[in-house]
Amino acid sequence: MTIALAKLVAEATDHDDAERVARQIGESLPALVEHLIRNDPPH
């Protein structure tokens, strides 16, 4: 999903903006994963 999102951003913006947004996505991933793990009940 993240790769698809980054690809969409890259196609929709110029290179500098796409790189900046991709970097922000990468920086926010650990917090997102931690949030999902914390809030996902055991299976």
ABEGO torsion letter per residue (X at the ends): XAAAAAAAAAAABBAAAAAAAAAAAAAAAAAAAAAAAAABBBX
